[in-house]
Structure formats: C-alpha cells, structure tokens
Amino acid sequence: MREIDCLGALCPTPIIQLGKAIKDIAAGEVIILKADDPATESDLHAWARMTGNNVISLAEHTYKIIKN
Amino acid sequence: MRVLLAAFEKGWAHPDGLGEASSQARHLLNSAREEIAAALEVTPGEVEFWGEPALISPMAILGAPNFSHGNFVAGATERQDILAMGARAHSMSIIPVSHEGLIDRDLFLEAIESNSTVALQAANGETGVRQDLADLSALTGSLNAQLHLDYSAAGPLVKLPAYWSTADFPAKSWDGPSGLGIMLIHRDHRWVNPLTSAIARRSPGSYSLPLVLAAAASLTGWIDDSKKESERIRTLVALMRTVIKQTIADVDIAGSGAVNQSLPHILSISFLNVSGEELVSRLAREGFAVASGSACIASAIEPSHVLKAMGVLTHGNIRISLLHGVQESEVKRLLALLPGIIEKLRSESGL
C-alpha cells in the first residue's frame, strides 16, 4: 500500500501526485493520500467519477483510493 | 458612452428640488422608471433605484416580513453574500443541488414554511445554470412564503415568474452602468427597510440620476439585441462544449447546457491535472480574458462553492462568457489553441 503525503501542498498538486502514482499500481491496489488543501476532498470525488476509481475518506485530510 | 454623457448633461439636478432643472430631472426619473418597469414587465411603483447594487439582495432579504424569526431557505449555489444572510435568520436550510446544478425539489418543499423567506437565483453567474423558477416560485407561493429572486446573472434574459416578493436586477446584468441596481418590490409585499433610521424609505435615495437614465436608455436596446444574439451565442457555446469534449480528455463541464436550464452565454469547464491560474495566464497571453472558479488562482483561497456543491472538479477551471457581438472566428481560434495549451500544462506537471 502506497502513501502520498501532500499536506501543505496546494491544488492541483495532490490530485496530480495521485494521478502519477495510480499509473504504477494494479487494479484493486490502494493508495493513501494525505492532503489538506480545501479543494482536495471535493476534487477527489470528482476525480473518482471522471477516472472510474474509488475514494473513501478515512479521517480529516486522509483518503483511501482504490484503483478499479 | 454617448448615452451616459447625454444622461449627465440632462440629469444633473436633484429631482426633489425646486426650479425648472429639478422639474426636468423629476420628469426624466419618472420616464426612466416607466421604461424600466415596462421592459421588466412590472409596474413603475414596484421599481426602486439603488446606488449600491451589492446591497440589494441582502437588504431585500433582511426586510422581508418574518425573516428574522422564520426559516431562511436558499440553494447551495446561491451567492455567498446571500447564503451569509442565514446567520441573521431564526434558522436556515441550504438545499443541495444535483450534478447539473438544479435545486432538489423535494428537499426544497420540505424546508419551506409559511413564515419562511426563500432566496432563489434565476441563473448562476459562474455556471450559467438556470433554476426552474416557474415551478419553484409556484411551490413557494402555494405556502405563502416570501420569495426573493437574484437576477444578477440572468438579468432580463429570464422573465419574472408569476409569484415573487422582491428581485435584484443590477444594471450590469444588461451591460448597463456599474453603480446602479434595481430592487423590485411586489405591490403586495410588505417589505420594510431594515435600517430603522430609514424605515419609511424604500431605497437610500443615493443613486445617481444620470446612471438611472443611462440604464433605462440601454435596457430596451439590450433586450432587442439579445433576441437576435442569444441564439447565435448559444450555438457558439454548444460548439465549444462539443469540440472541447472531442479534442481534450478528462474535462468536467458544469451544467447540462439544455436550453431551459442554462443561460446562452456562459460555459464553465474544468480540466483535470491543470492549474487554473496557469491556464488563465496562458489564455491571457493569447488574448483571451477568462475567469476561474479554482482555488489555485492567486486571488482565491477556497475553491468555488458553486462547483463544489455540484460535485464538479474545481481545479483547472475556466469560466468563459461570450458577449454580444463575439466573432465565431475568435471562438474557433480558442478551440484550436486549447488542446495544445492543456497538453503542455499537463506534461509540465509530469502527466
């Protein structure tokens, strides 16, 4: 399970880092993203809809992404 | 500009004063009021001029009977200053919108009581999404709640519904002069000025008469122009929606674009993995002035609450507004340039 720390990074960096990381994993694998930019949560859900992947909020500023 | 200069020449005197110049000013003011009332399909007595257009919606809402002890109901994509009025009400219901930006009708109906004040936008200024005013206003009226309508984005492009209490029409909404707005107060509505020092007045009276005259003079011409231009501009926006989806991957377009659900001239698009600020800057270098709803632009701290409420991607966002007279060649030039700009920005970020 890969972890990406984007705490303190501004949009769109967290989504871009996620986009790079998800290319390197197989379907069913998980990435944990930490990000506190105000756009992150909303944009993660939009990203999931647009890319066909799954996002779950685990805690404040912590998200679990499962590749489809 | 010619209209404005003529208005300053004719309307300099105070309409409440004595003497011939004031009498002429009074006559001009009354004529302007009648002209604006006719264009907006209301009575002259329902038209109040405000020299501070930004205050019209907050004051209209605050002055609604029962506002402070009733439930304030507004959609999640209303203007921030309107949503902020909820802090002054007894309670507030923010009604969620669909991905297309339309208010949830069932939740809307559930939230309204007879002593509620409801605020609805005829259309959203960021996305161009139009609400079903005929239906929502009828629901509000059936419960005898007060209804304030925000026409700051729609202007005279959208007709008033049968039921309304107050409405906000800034002159800018028809490309009229800044610094002037119209508060419409329905003849059956018991609006009370929330400023207790001015309780008997329906407007502060501090508007500029020349700006009123210029606004009236520009309104009828703008409406006539819109009748010819709206369809042409809507076709150009539809072209942009189609071509952008065909030529660029991973885009999120706000609103359905359906004729009865959208203003003809606004398009809001978000590009995945692109900085909104960089995109605005690259387009400016090519001569295109666009706005952005992203948090990743210098002037923003938070992303657009409108895009968030719709679940639309907020980063990489641009908002394109086509003005009357826009050339098809310019639209096609933008469409030709955009794919290359987006590809370059994405590749610069390593994707």
Chai-1 contact restraints between the chains, C-beta under 6 A:
chainA,res_idxA,chainB,res_idxB,connection_type,confidence,min_distance_angstrom,max_distance_angstrom,comment,restraint_id
A,C11,B,A295,contact,1.0,0.0,6.0,A-B,restraint_1
A,C11,B,C296,contact,1.0,0.0,6.0,A-B,restraint_2
A,C11,B,H315,contact,1.0,0.0,6.0,A-B,restraint_3
A,P12,B,S275,contact,1.0,0.0,6.0,A-B,restraint_4
A,P12,B,C296,contact,1.0,0.0,6.0,A-B,restraint_5
A,P12,B,H315,contact,1.0,0.0,6.0,A-B,restraint_6
A,I16,B,N273,contact,1.0,0.0,6.0,A-B,restraint_7
A,I16,B,S349,contact,1.0,0.0,6.0,A-B,restraint_8
A,G19,B,N273,contact,1.0,0.0,6.0,A-B,restraint_9
A,G19,B,L351,contact,1.0,0.0,6.0,A-B,restraint_10
A,K20,B,G350,contact,1.0,0.0,6.0,A-B,restraint_11
A,P38,B,A295,contact,1.0,0.0,6.0,A-B,restraint_12
A,P38,B,E302,contact,1.0,0.0,6.0,A-B,restraint_13
A,A39,B,A295,contact,1.0,0.0,6.0,A-B,restraint_14
A,A39,B,P303,contact,1.0,0.0,6.0,A-B,restraint_15
A,A39,B,T314,contact,1.0,0.0,6.0,A-B,restraint_16
A,A39,B,H315,contact,1.0,0.0,6.0,A-B,restraint_17
A,S42,B,K308,contact,1.0,0.0,6.0,A-B,restraint_18
A,S42,B,T314,contact,1.0,0.0,6.0,A-B,restraint_19
A,D43,B,L313,contact,1.0,0.0,6.0,A-B,restraint_20
A,D43,B,T314,contact,1.0,0.0,6.0,A-B,restraint_21
A,D43,B,H315,contact,1.0,0.0,6.0,A-B,restraint_22
A,A46,B,L313,contact,1.0,0.0,6.0,A-B,restraint_23
A,M50,B,D250,contact,1.0,0.0,6.0,A-B,restraint_24
